[in-house]
Amino acid sequence: MARVELTAETVVDRIVPRRPRISPDGRWVVYVTAPVGRTGKHPVSGLWLAPADGSAPARELAGGTAEHQAPRWAADSGSVFFLSDGDERGTAQLYRISLEGGDPERLTEWPAGISGHVPLPGSAAVVVIAPDAEDRAGDPRVRIVRPGQAEPDTTAGQPPVSSTKDSEARRSRVWDTRARPDRLWLLDLRTSAIRPLGDLHDQHVCEVAARPDGQALAVFTWSCADREPGVFEPGLHLVDPATGDTHDLGTPALEASAPAWWHDGTDWHLAYLGLTPPGLVGGTAVFDGGDNLTEDLTICPIELTQVDDGPPLALFAEGLDTTLRRLDPATRTFTEVAPVHGTALTASRDGRVIAMVASTGTEPDDVHAGPPHDLTRLGRTAPDGTWGTQHRLNYRAADGLDLDGLLILPPGRTTEDGPFALVTLVHGGPHDRFADRFHLGWYPSGQWLAAAGFAVFLPNARGGLGHGHAFARSVAGDVGGAEFTDVLTGIDLLVNDGVADETRLGIGGWSHGGFFAAWAVTQTDRFAAALVGAGVIDWPALAATGEHTRFEAALGGVANSPITHAAKIRTPVLIMHGEDDTNVPLSQAELLHRALGEKHHEYVVYPRENHSIRERDHQIDVLNRTREWFSHLLA
């Protein structure tokens, strides 16, 4: 494949793979491909098929000008179910296509569209997640809380024993909602009939997993479709797909996801990912029933995958690395299978063959498949390029805490060519990380700035992913505290080693990284340029207006809000924000813009954009504008 010059256009037009699914027999992988940037109102993506052993090139299974997504295999590995809006853009329906190709068969004509689907093992049926076909009349969905009436329980997050009284109370609540709740349905492939499934009342269906024997469904729900308060009132239910009989299994951990059935030789178990109790900051754990299986680990589970004929597989973040691990039924611990360099894990029926989207520091994301110790690259969706060298960093914080990060140098340069102008990019979250993988995206990223001649520091400060629950929850109520000094310590290391030029330091990030950049320039004049992308400027205001409400309140308050200290800012600041951001509303950027007044700054708002910038032309502007900003101020 030809090498290409790295322009903003080549970055956002790059075709990236996602959502691979390996066939139950382990022979085939189907995956989605799409460009980074969207050119019209609706996304466009294709489905590709490749032999899992890499014996033949991948071929397009479904293409055109629609969004094809969420592929899932039939039990016999002979066809693929998927969602597509090909007949009505923006409204997905369920389709099926044979491995031989040809025209996909449309299986649903649901007016409100289909949100999710799970083929039911051992039957000619598919479990469908979708809103009601029509809005129900006479259901205003309003809850009135009167003086003296108890407010909803906000302590969910413990996985308790099932309580009938609690279940009845939860079902009796009816909440305000703007979003239409998703329901559970069963599609009979022989008759094309769709019928309601289960007795979930007005709960919003979030995720479903079919037991491998086809005799039960695990269903995660919220009390309503809106995140607030739905996420704080989760439910876990067992539904018989044949009869619809429904049993409430109690309250799962907050943010419950990735349900995975497994059998210990005697009984069925259900494992899943959820927020580590007791607080709202602390990362993700693996639960099984009421047990936290990862409570004392210094590594972090990031994905959990059902294996029909064995215990589940999981991906764990371990510092800069990622490992594949398998649940040991005897010890209920996760044993290492192999180191990997990817995400989006999927496994064959017996777990012997896996697929994932993987990359290295200088090899872009592609689909890889095979036995865990011998994965084969199937795609080559990304063009080759001359990439900057990526170095692993390990250092200690001022208080002795072990930290890590990455350093990316300009292509063809070494540390001996320093000192370089250094841009520090801080990740979002804060519960996220920079893994030792490829870093190039629509947002200001390592390889993009390295190509412009900068050294780029990607730190993993406390509060992030990859060092256990205690490390993650250490920033609760204290974002910008020790987390800030962690990053400064890494910069000091690079300056002292002659890699970074102290007089040409920049800092930036998106979301939590945007907050961090804004916070940094209220605390020091050390940086000559800053980028604040969709950043938090006022934590209490965000808790009142954003999507994550109580989670934001658990991270910061007035004292660690950049707006509180904005008068101290002397560094030039580039502010970038989506006009329709529901995660961190535009009012946050407006606060910083107004506080800066006549001080050197630029304020850029992207129309129609939410928290992530999706439109191609806007992404090109983000990339070019940020590179020009740092190039001018760090020259």
N, C-alpha and C positions, 0 to 999 in steps of 0.2 A: 504494500500500500504506500502511495506516495506521501512524502513529508510535505507539510503545509506550513505557511507562515502563520504565526499566532496573532490573529487580529480579533477584535471583539466579535466580528461576524463569524469567524470560524469557531469561536467558543460557544456562541448561542445557537449556531446551526448544527452543532455536533449531535450526532445520534447516540443516545445513551440507552442501555438496556435496563430493565427493571422487571420485577415480579416473575422470576422464573418459576416454573412448575415442572417437576420431574414426573414421568409417568409411573403408575404403581409398579409396573414390571421393571422399571429402571432403565429402559432402553431409549427413551426419548425425553427431550426437554422442550417445552414451549415457553416463550418469553415475550414480553412487550418491548417495543422500541419506540422512541419518540425523540424529537429534537428538544434541546434545552429550552428554547424560546418558542412561544406561541405566536403564530402570525395572524390568526383570526379570532373571532369571538370564542370559538370552542377549540379544545385541544385536538390534535390528530396523532394517532398512534397505530402501530401495526402489530400483528402477531407473527412470530417467527418460530420455526420448528427445526431442531437439529438432533441428530443421533447423539446420545449421551457419551459415546466413546470417541466422538470426533472423527468418525470414519468417513463422513461426507460433509460438504458445506451446509450451513444453515440455509433454509429457504423460507420465503414469505408464505405464511398460511392464510392470512387475511390482511388486506391492505386497503388502499383507497383514501378517501378524505374523511373518514370517521374516526372516532375514538374507540378503539378496541381495547378492552381491559379485563382484569380479573379472570384469567384463564384457570380452569380446573378440569382435571381429567375424569373421564368415565372410568368406572371400575375395571373394565376390560382393556384399558389403555388404547382403545381403538378410535376414540374421538375426544374432542375438547369442547367443553362448555365455556362460554365467555359472554361478557356484556359488551354491547355496542350501541351507539346512537346513530348508526348509518341511515336509518329510515326517518328519524326525526332528531336533528342535532340538539344535544342537551338533554335528551330523554333516553336513557339506556333501556334496552330490552335484552332478554336472554336468547342466545343463539347456540347452535351446536354445529361443529364442522368435523368432517372425517380427516384422518391423517393423509388421505389421498388428495385432499384439497377440494376444489370445486366451490360452488356457492354455499355459504353458510345457511343452515336451516333456522328460521326464526321460530322461537318456541313460545313467546309471550307477546301480548298486545295490551300491556297494562298502562292505563292512561297516565298514572303518576310516575311511571318508570320503575325500574328494578334497582335496588341498592346493593344486593348481595345474593349469593347462591351457594348451595352446598349439595353436590350429588349425593344421594342416599345410597350407601352400600347395600348390595343384595336386592335392589328393587329397581323398577322402572319409574323412578320418581326423583325430583329435585326439590330440596328445601329452598324456598325463596324468601328473601327479606325485601319488603316493599311497603310503602304507605298504603292506606286505604285507597281503593280505586276512586272514591269520591269523598269529599269532605262530608262528615256526618252533620246533619242539621240538628240544631238545638243543643249543641255541646260547646258552650262558650269557653270551656277549659279555664275557668277563673277560680282561684283560691283566695278566700277572704280570711285574713287573720285578724281576729277581734282582740281587744284588750283582755289580757289575762289568759289568752289561749297559747298553748305551748307552740313555740316555733319548731320547724323541722330539725331533726337530729343531725348535727354536723360532725359527729364523732365517728362516722363510718370510716372503715379503713382496717378494722380488726376483722379477721375471718372467724366469726363466732359460730356456735352451734345454732341450728335452725330453731326459730321461735315462731309458733303459730300466731301469737298475739302481735309480735312485731310485724309479721307478714300482713296481717289484716289491717294494721294501722297504716302500713306503707301503701297498700292498695287503695285505701280510702282517700288518699290525698290526690287532689286534682290541681294541677299547676297551670298558671299562665304559660302559654307557649306560642312562639311565632312559627316554629318549625313543625312540620307534620311528622308525627311519630311513625317509625317503621314498625310493621307488624310481621308475624310469622305465617307463612303460607306453604302449602304442599302442591307442587305441580305434578300431575300424572302424565307421563310422557306418552302413554298409550291413547289417552282420550283428549289431551290438552286441557283438561279441567284443572282449575286452581281452587282450592278450598282453604279456609282459615285453619290454622293448626295451633293447638294448645289453648290454654286458658290463662293468658298473661294480662288480662284486663287492659288497662290503658298504659301499660309499660311500653317504653321505647326499646325495640330490639337493637342491640349493638353488634353482637357477634354470636355465631353458632358453630359448634363442632359436632359432627356425627360420630358416634361410637363405631369402631371398626366393624362390629357385627350388625350394624344398622338398626339396633333395637332401642336406641335412646339418643337424644340430643341434649347437649349442654348449651344453655342459652344465657348470655349475659344481657342485662337490661339496665336502663335508667328509668327514673320515675317520669321523665318527660324528655322530649327530643332536644330541648335547649340545654346547653352545657351547665348553665346555672339555673336551677339547682340540681339538674339531672345527675351529674357526675357524683354528687354527694349523697345520692340515694340509689346506689347500685343494687342489682338483684342477680341471683344465680338460680336457675330453674332447670329441672329435668323434665323433658317432654318425650312422651311415647309417640313416635311418628305414625304408628298404626291406629292408635285410639285417640290421641290428643290428650291423654291423661297428663296432668302437670303437677309437679311437686316442687315446692319452694325449698331450696337448699340453704337458705339464709343469706346473709350479707357478705359478699366477697370483699376483698381489699379494694380501695379506691383505684381507679384507672385499670380495672381488671381487663385482661386481654389474652390473646393467644392460648385459648383452652386446648389442652392436649390429653386425650384419653390414653391410659395404659393399664395393662393387666399384670398382676403379680403372681399369677398361677392359681389364685383362688378368687380374688375379687377385682372389680374394675375400680380404677382411681381416676381422678381428674386433676391434672396439674395446670397451673396458669401463671401468668405474670401479673404483678400488681404493685402498687406503691408500698414501700416499706413502712410499717407502722412504728411508732404511734403518731408522728407528726406528718406534715404535708411536704417536708423537705427531707430527702433521704435516699432517693433513687428507687430502683426496682428490685423486687425479690421474686423468687419462684415459690408459689404456695401449692400445697397438696392438702385438701381439706382445710383444717385449721392450722396446719404447720407451715412455718417459714423454713424452707429447705436451704436457704442461702444466708441465714441470719448472721453467722459469724465469719463469713468469707471476706477476704480483702480484694476480691474480684467482683465483677458486676454482670449479672445476666442481662443480655440485650435482646435475645430472641429465643423462642421455645417452639419446637416443631414436633408434631405428632408423628409417630412411626407406628403404622397399623399393627405390625407383627412384633413389636418390642417396646421397650421403654423410650420416652421422648429424648430427642437430641436438643441441645441448646448451644447458643453462641455466648461466650463470655468475653467481656472487655477486661484485659489484664494489662494495665498501663497502656503502652502504645500498641500492644499486640491484641490479637483475637484468637481464641481457641474454641475448637469444637469439643463439646463434652456430652457424655451420655449419662442419664440417670441410672444409678445402680440400685435395683429394687431391694436388695438385701440391706444395704447401709443407708439408703435414701440420700446419697450424696452424688455429686456429679464428678465422674472420672474423665480425665482427658483422653480424647481420641486422636486429635491432630491439631497442630497450629494451622490457621487459615488466614486469609487476607480479604475477607469479604463480608457481605451482609445478604439479606433476603434468602435465607436458608430454606431449602426444600429437600425432602428425602423420599426415596422409593419405599415401597410397602415393607420391605425387610430392613431398611436403613443402611444397606450396604453401599448404595450409590446415592450421592447427594449432588445438588447443584446450587450455585450461588452467583451473585455478582461480585467479582473480585478485582483487585488492582494492587499495584505496588507503587512506590514513590515515583517511579518514572514510567509506569505502564498504566494507561487509563482503564477505566472500568470495562469489563467484558464478562460474559457469562462463562463460567467454568463448571465442569461436571466430571463425575467419576468416583472411584473409591476415595474416601477422605484423604488418604495419604498420597494420592496420585491424580490430582485434578487436571483436566485437559481444557485448554482455552477453546471455546466453541465458536465465538463470534469473530471479532475484529470489527466492531462497530465504530471504533474511534480511529481517527487518522494518526499516523506516526508523527512524532515531533522531536525536536531537540529540547529536552526538558532540563530544568535546573536540578542539580544534585540535592538530594534530601538527606539530612543528617539527623540522627537520633541524639537527643540531649537528655541527660540525667543529672539532676543537681538537688541540693537541699535548700529548703526555705530557711529564713532567719531563725525559726524555732526548731530546726532540725528535721522537719517533715520532708520525706522523699517526694520529689516532683519530677515530671518529665515534660518533654515537648519536642518540637521539630524545628530545624533550621533549613530553609531552602535558599540556595545560592543561585545567582544568575547562571544561565547555561554556559558551560565551558570554563567556569571560574572555580577557584578553590578558596579555602579559608586564608591561605597565604596571600591572596590578592587583596585582602582587606586593608584598611577598614572600609566598609560599604555604608551607604545610607541604609538604615534599617527601618522597616515597617513591622510593627507588632500587630498581629491580627488576633483578636480574642473571640473564642467560639460562643455560640448561643447557649441557651439553657437556663441556668448555668450547668444543669446536669447533662453535659455532653462532653466530647473530647475531640482532639485531633489525633486520629489513629495513624499508624505508619502505612498510609495508603496514598492514593493519588489525590492532589488537591487542586482542582480547577473547576470553577462554576460561574454562574452569572453574577454572583456577588464578588466583591474583591477577594481574591484567593491567592494562595501561595505561588502557584506557577504563573499566574497572570502578572503579578507584580515582579516576580523574579525575571520574567522575560523582558521587563522594562529596565533591568539593571539593579534592582533592589535586592538586598538580603531580606528575607522574611522570617520572622520569629512567630511560631505557633505554640503558645504555652498552654499547658494543662494545669491550671491552678486548682487549689482545693475547692470543693464544691462540685467538681466534675465527675466524670464517669471513668471507671477502671480501677479504683482503689478501695472499693467496699463502701458499706453504708455509712460508717462513721465519717469517712472522708467527704462523702456527699452532703451529709447534713451539717457539716461544720460551718456552712455559710448561712444557716437559718437565722434570719434577723440581722445578719452582719455582712451582706454583700458589699463589696468594696473595702472590706476591712483587711484581714490577713490575706484574702484573695488578691488584693491589690499589691501588697508587698511581695507576694509570690512572683508576680509578673515582673516587678522591678528587679527582684533578685536575678531573674533570668537575663534581663537586659544588661544588668551590671556584669554578669559573667561574660556576655558577648563583647561588651566594650573592653573589659579587662583583657580578653583574649585577642584583641586586635581585629575582631570580625566586624564590629559595629563602630560607626563614627558618632561619638557623643553629641556632636553639634548637628547631626542630621538624623534625628529620631522622629518617627511618625507612629501613630497608633490609630486603630480603627476596628470596626466590627459591626455586626448586624444583630438586632434583637438584644439579647443580654450583652453581646459584644458591643453593641451601640451604647447601652448603658455604661459599660465599663470605660469606653473611650470618653464619654461625657464626664464620668466621675474622675477619670485620670487627670483631665485638664483643669478640674477644680482643685486638685490636690498638689499639682506640681506644674511648673513652667518648663519642664525638661523637654517636652515634645514640641517640635516645630510645626506640626500639622496633625489634625485629627479628623477622622471620619465617624460620624454618628449615624448609623443606618437603623431606622425603626427602633430607636433606643428608648429606654425607660428614663424619664426625666423626673417624675414625681411618683414615688411608690404608692402613697395613699390614694392619689387620684387614679392611678392605674387599677388599684384594687376595686375601686368603685365603678370603673367604666370599661375595663377590659374583659376578655373572655375567661381569664383564669382567676379572677376575684380573690378568693381566700388563699390560693397558692401564692399570689403576688404579695399579699399582706404578710405571709409567713417569711418572705425573703427580705423585705426592707421597709423602712418607715421614713419619717421626715428627716432624721439625722443623716441617713445615707442616700438621700435623693439629690441628684446634681443640681436641681433648681434651688435648693437651700444654700448652695455655695457658688451659684453661678456668677456672682459679682467678682469672684477671684480669677475668672477665666481670662487668660492672655493669649492663648494659642489660637491660631486660625482654625475654624471648624467648618467642615462640610456636612450639612444636615440633609439626609435623604429619607423619604417616607412615602408609603403608599396612601393615596387619598382615602381609600375605603378599608384601611387596616382595622380589623375587629379585635385583633390580639393586643396590639399596642396602638390605641387610637391616635389619629393625627394630632389631636390636642396636645399630646406629649411633645411632639416636634415643635408645635406652635409655641409652647411654653419656653423652650430653649431659644427659638428664634427671637421672641420678644425680649427675653432676658439679655441676649447679646446686643441688641440695639444696634449701635453704630460700629461695634467691634467687627473685626475682619471675619466674615463668615458668608457662606452661601447656603441658601435654603431651597431645596428642590423637592417638589411634590409630584408624584406620578399618578395621573388620573386613572380611575377604574382598578387600581391595584390594591391588593390586600397586604398581608404581612410579608409575603414573598412576592417579588416582582416577576410576572409571568410573560408579559407581552414582549415580543422580540425587540422592537425598537427601543423600548424602555430599558431592557437589559443591556443593549449596546450602549445606551447613554450612561448607565451605571458604571460599566467597565471603563469606557473612555474617560468619563468625568473624574473618576477616582484616580486613575493612573495619571491624568494631567494634574490633578490637585497635588498629589505627592511629588510628582516630577518637578513642579514649579517651586514648591516650598522646601524641598529637601535637596535642591540642586547644589 
